[in-house]
Amino acid sequence: MTDSYINYDDLYIPRKIYKHLPPTVETALLNYRGQEWYVNMSVGDRRRFKTGWKFFVLDNHVKRGFIVKFTLVDVAPLYVDFNVELKGEGTSDNNPVGID
């Protein structure tokens, strides 16, 4: 993870992932350590996680340097389901992540 994915409210989804997503689905379910986060997704050519992504970052203390792996589990009519893995120690950062 880089600062731009941690300090901002969205995360661009790589084309190799979003090409498998229905173009009109706007909700993702992120599963990590037995908990769930609902995240809004943009639609169109450049898909990204939007509202809810920052809460996932804060709740899980994601830091610069973490490796985040998303595995697409299911594509339902109203949402897509991802398992998420976080790896690494990250770097120490004196500036905590905040929500604007």
Secondary structure, DSSP 8 states (H G I E B T S, - for coil): --HHHHHSS-EE--HHHHTTS-TT--EEEEEETTEEEEEEB--SSS-EE-TTHHHHHHHTT--TT-EEEEEEEEE-SS-EEEEEEEES-----SS-----
